[in-house]
Amino acid sequence: MNIDQKRRLYVIGALLILLGISTYQFGFKMLVIALVAVATSVAIEMLAKKLRKEKQDFTSYFTLPLVVTLLTTPNVYNDGHVWMIAVTVAFGLFFAKALFGGQDKNVFNAEALGIIFMILSFPAYVVNTRTGHATGDLFVFVALGLGVLLVLLKAISPYTIISYLATLIVMFGIFYLVDKNNPNPFTMLVSSNFVFVGIFMATEKSSGAKLPIGMLIYGFVLGLLTWLVYTESPNKEYAAVYTILLGNALVPLIDVLVDKISKKEEVYI
């Protein structure tokens, strides 16, 4: 088992702990949603590996479906639309991962692409439901603790998440000081999925910035865009997910600029 596989196992373990908390909050329906998501992911990943004649790697099968599960409202179970989860996982895997060659070759975050597809295709069932979406005091504080543990285990880099959360706190904090009717920054972090998205999506190696300075810039951009989308968009619940794809599109530019500056070369844009 190589170092990347070990890192993925650490992340999967953290997601399973959060799945347990989500199950405690919303009931066993979350396990059903997770089972559908994981089964879909395993089937597609195994088929893709076979078609590419690559060695099967079970550590690459579980992160996406678990992230999608934890960001999805339990209402899809109540309304009898669990099949939406299978479609979401399949779309994300195929268009963001399989088409680019598989694990660690994607330039866009597969989880974000799949969830945005679900939002655009089935808005009546997943938008403005005010349930789920990786929120709540217990969930967020445990996610933060797991994030620190993952950093210590070197499963994820701290640069992006620190820059991301700091930017969110500063932006929401400034406007809260100007007008107390605006959201308190710390209350906002607990009542949103910002922390979860920052830890488990923004830190993805393949779709994020590659150098530490670039990661800091990437985290700042994500935080700024998340604040902007949240304050201006009617669909506040998935503001952080939208900005992941926007940030992914800017990563090549960030990497080129950082590389040029670090080598003290003239930059042309």
C-alpha positions as CSV (number, residue, x, y, z in Angstrom):
1,M,0.0,0.0,0.0
2,N,1.5,3.3,-1.1
3,I,1.3,6.7,0.7
4,D,-1.6,8.0,-1.3
5,Q,-3.7,4.9,-0.5
6,K,-3.0,5.3,3.2
7,R,-4.0,9.0,3.0
8,R,-7.3,8.0,1.3
9,L,-8.0,5.4,4.0
10,Y,-7.5,8.1,6.7
11,V,-10.0,10.3,4.9
12,I,-12.5,7.5,4.4
13,G,-12.2,6.7,8.2
14,A,-13.0,10.3,9.0
15,L,-16.0,10.3,6.6
16,L,-17.3,7.1,8.2
17,I,-17.2,8.8,11.7
18,L,-19.2,11.7,10.3
19,L,-21.6,9.3,8.6
20,G,-22.2,7.8,12.1
21,I,-23.0,11.3,13.5
22,S,-25.3,12.1,10.5
23,T,-27.1,8.7,11.2
24,Y,-27.5,9.7,14.8
25,Q,-29.0,13.1,13.7
26,F,-31.3,11.9,10.9
27,G,-31.8,8.2,11.4
28,F,-30.9,5.0,9.5
29,K,-32.1,6.6,6.3
30,M,-28.6,8.0,6.0
31,L,-27.1,4.5,5.9
32,V,-29.5,3.6,3.0
33,I,-28.4,6.7,1.1
34,A,-24.8,5.9,1.7
35,L,-25.3,2.2,0.6
36,V,-26.8,3.3,-2.7
37,A,-24.0,5.9,-3.2
38,V,-21.2,3.4,-2.4
39,A,-22.7,0.6,-4.5
40,T,-22.9,2.9,-7.5
41,S,-19.4,4.1,-7.0
42,V,-17.9,0.6,-6.6
43,A,-19.7,-0.6,-9.7
44,I,-18.6,2.3,-11.9
45,E,-15.0,2.4,-10.6
46,M,-14.5,-1.3,-11.0
47,L,-15.9,-1.2,-14.5
48,A,-13.7,1.8,-15.4
49,K,-10.6,0.1,-14.0
50,K,-11.3,-3.0,-16.0
51,L,-11.8,-1.1,-19.2
52,R,-8.6,0.8,-18.7
53,K,-6.9,-2.5,-17.7
54,E,-5.7,-1.0,-14.4
55,K,-5.2,-2.7,-11.1
56,Q,-8.3,-2.4,-8.8
57,D,-7.8,0.1,-5.9
58,F,-10.5,-0.1,-3.3
59,T,-9.3,3.0,-1.6
60,S,-10.5,5.1,-4.5
61,Y,-14.1,3.8,-4.4
62,F,-15.5,5.4,-1.2
63,T,-14.6,9.1,-0.8
64,L,-16.9,10.5,-3.4
65,P,-20.0,8.5,-2.4
66,L,-19.5,9.3,1.3
67,V,-19.1,13.1,0.6
68,V,-22.2,13.1,-1.6
69,T,-24.1,11.3,1.1
70,L,-23.2,13.7,3.8
71,L,-24.0,16.8,1.7
72,T,-27.4,15.4,0.5
73,T,-30.6,16.2,2.3
74,P,-32.3,13.1,3.9
75,N,-35.5,14.2,2.1
76,V,-34.5,12.2,-0.9
77,Y,-35.1,9.2,1.2
78,N,-38.4,10.5,2.6
79,D,-39.7,11.4,-0.9
80,G,-38.6,8.0,-2.4
81,H,-36.0,9.5,-4.6
82,V,-32.9,7.7,-3.4
83,W,-32.1,6.9,-7.1
84,M,-31.1,10.6,-7.4
85,I,-28.0,9.7,-5.3
86,A,-27.0,7.0,-7.8
87,V,-27.4,9.4,-10.7
88,T,-25.4,12.0,-8.9
89,V,-22.5,9.7,-8.1
90,A,-22.5,8.2,-11.6
91,F,-22.5,11.7,-13.2
92,G,-19.6,13.0,-11.0
93,L,-17.5,9.9,-11.5
94,F,-17.9,9.7,-15.2
95,F,-17.6,13.3,-16.3
96,A,-15.1,14.6,-13.7
97,K,-13.0,11.4,-13.1
98,A,-13.3,8.6,-15.6
99,L,-13.0,10.9,-18.7
100,F,-9.8,12.3,-17.3
101,G,-8.2,9.0,-16.7
102,G,-9.3,8.0,-13.2
103,Q,-8.0,8.5,-9.7
104,D,-5.9,11.7,-9.1
105,K,-6.1,12.7,-12.7
106,N,-9.2,14.8,-12.5
107,V,-9.0,18.6,-12.8
108,F,-12.5,19.2,-11.4
109,N,-13.8,17.9,-8.1
110,A,-16.1,15.0,-8.9
111,E,-18.2,15.4,-5.8
112,A,-18.9,19.1,-6.6
113,L,-19.8,18.3,-10.2
114,G,-22.1,15.5,-9.2
115,I,-23.9,17.6,-6.5
116,I,-24.3,20.6,-8.8
117,F,-25.8,18.3,-11.5
118,M,-28.3,17.1,-8.9
119,I,-29.1,20.7,-7.9
120,L,-29.7,21.7,-11.5
121,S,-31.6,18.6,-12.4
122,F,-33.8,18.0,-9.3
123,P,-34.0,21.4,-7.5
124,A,-37.4,20.8,-6.0
125,Y,-36.1,17.9,-3.9
126,V,-32.7,19.2,-2.8
127,V,-32.7,23.0,-2.7
128,N,-33.9,25.1,0.3
129,T,-34.9,22.0,2.3
130,R,-33.0,23.3,5.4
131,T,-32.1,19.7,6.4
132,G,-28.9,17.8,6.3
133,H,-26.0,19.2,4.3
134,A,-23.3,18.5,6.9
135,T,-24.3,21.2,9.5
136,G,-24.9,21.4,13.2
137,D,-22.7,22.0,16.3
138,L,-21.8,18.3,16.8
139,F,-21.1,17.6,13.2
140,V,-19.0,20.7,12.5
141,F,-16.9,20.4,15.7
142,V,-16.2,16.7,15.1
143,A,-15.4,17.6,11.4
144,L,-12.9,20.2,12.7
145,G,-11.3,17.8,15.1
146,L,-11.0,15.2,12.3
147,G,-9.6,17.8,10.0
148,V,-6.8,18.6,12.5
149,L,-6.1,14.8,12.9
150,L,-5.9,14.4,9.1
151,V,-3.4,17.3,8.9
152,L,-1.3,15.7,11.6
153,L,-1.4,12.4,9.8
154,K,-0.4,14.3,6.6
155,A,-3.5,13.0,4.8
156,I,-4.4,16.6,3.8
157,S,-2.5,19.8,3.6
158,P,-3.3,22.6,6.1
159,Y,-2.7,25.6,3.8
160,T,-5.9,25.6,1.8
161,I,-8.2,24.9,4.7
162,I,-6.6,27.5,7.0
163,S,-6.7,30.2,4.3
164,Y,-10.3,29.2,3.3
165,L,-11.7,29.4,6.8
166,A,-9.8,32.5,7.8
167,T,-11.1,34.3,4.7
168,L,-14.7,33.3,5.5
169,I,-14.3,34.5,9.2
170,V,-12.8,37.8,8.1
171,M,-15.4,38.5,5.4
172,F,-18.4,37.6,7.5
173,G,-16.8,39.3,10.5
174,I,-16.3,42.6,8.8
175,F,-19.9,42.8,7.6
176,Y,-21.2,41.6,11.0
177,L,-19.3,44.4,12.7
178,V,-20.8,46.9,10.2
179,D,-24.3,45.6,10.7
180,K,-25.3,43.2,13.5
181,N,-28.2,42.0,11.3
182,N,-25.6,40.2,9.2
183,P,-24.7,36.6,10.1
184,N,-22.2,36.1,13.0
185,P,-19.1,34.4,11.4
186,F,-18.8,31.7,14.0
187,T,-22.5,31.0,14.0
188,M,-22.3,30.8,10.2
189,L,-19.6,28.2,10.2
190,V,-21.6,26.0,12.6
191,S,-24.9,26.4,10.7
192,S,-23.4,25.8,7.2
193,N,-21.5,23.1,5.4
194,F,-18.5,25.4,4.9
195,V,-16.2,23.5,7.3
196,F,-17.0,20.1,5.8
197,V,-16.5,21.3,2.2
198,G,-13.3,23.0,3.2
199,I,-11.8,19.9,4.8
200,F,-13.0,17.2,2.4
201,M,-13.4,18.9,-0.9
202,A,-11.2,22.0,-1.1
203,T,-8.1,20.0,0.0
204,E,-8.3,17.5,-2.9
205,K,-4.8,17.2,-4.4
206,S,-5.6,16.6,-8.0
207,S,-8.1,19.5,-8.5
208,G,-6.4,22.0,-6.1
209,A,-3.3,24.2,-6.2
210,K,0.0,22.3,-6.1
211,L,2.4,24.6,-4.1
212,P,2.0,25.9,-0.5
213,I,1.7,29.6,-1.6
214,G,-0.7,28.5,-4.4
215,M,-2.8,26.6,-1.8
216,L,-3.0,29.8,0.4
217,I,-4.2,31.8,-2.7
218,Y,-6.6,29.0,-3.7
219,G,-8.1,28.9,-0.2
220,F,-8.5,32.7,-0.2
221,V,-10.2,32.6,-3.6
222,L,-12.6,29.8,-2.4
223,G,-13.4,31.7,0.8
224,L,-14.1,35.0,-1.0
225,L,-16.2,33.3,-3.7
226,T,-18.1,31.3,-1.0
227,W,-18.9,34.5,0.9
228,L,-20.0,36.2,-2.3
229,V,-22.2,33.4,-3.5
230,Y,-23.7,32.9,0.0
231,T,-24.6,36.6,0.4
232,E,-26.0,37.1,-3.2
233,S,-27.5,33.8,-4.2
234,P,-30.9,32.5,-3.2
235,N,-29.4,29.0,-3.0
236,K,-27.2,29.5,0.1
237,E,-27.1,25.9,1.1
238,Y,-24.7,24.9,-1.6
239,A,-22.7,28.1,-1.9
240,A,-19.4,26.3,-0.9
241,V,-20.0,23.5,-3.4
242,Y,-20.5,25.9,-6.3
243,T,-17.3,27.7,-5.5
244,I,-15.2,24.5,-5.5
245,L,-15.7,24.2,-9.3
246,L,-15.1,27.9,-9.8
247,G,-11.9,27.5,-7.8
248,N,-10.8,24.4,-9.8
249,A,-11.1,26.4,-13.0
250,L,-8.7,29.0,-11.6
251,V,-6.1,26.5,-10.3
252,P,-4.0,26.3,-13.5
253,L,-3.7,30.1,-13.5
254,I,-2.7,30.1,-9.8
255,D,-0.1,27.4,-10.3
256,V,1.4,29.2,-13.3
257,L,1.6,32.5,-11.5
258,V,3.1,31.0,-8.3
259,D,5.6,29.0,-10.4
260,K,6.7,32.1,-12.4
261,I,6.9,34.3,-9.3
262,S,8.9,31.7,-7.3
263,K,11.4,31.5,-10.2
264,K,11.4,35.3,-10.5
265,E,10.4,35.1,-14.1
266,E,8.3,37.8,-15.9
267,V,4.6,36.8,-15.9
268,Y,2.5,37.4,-19.0
269,I,-1.3,37.0,-18.8
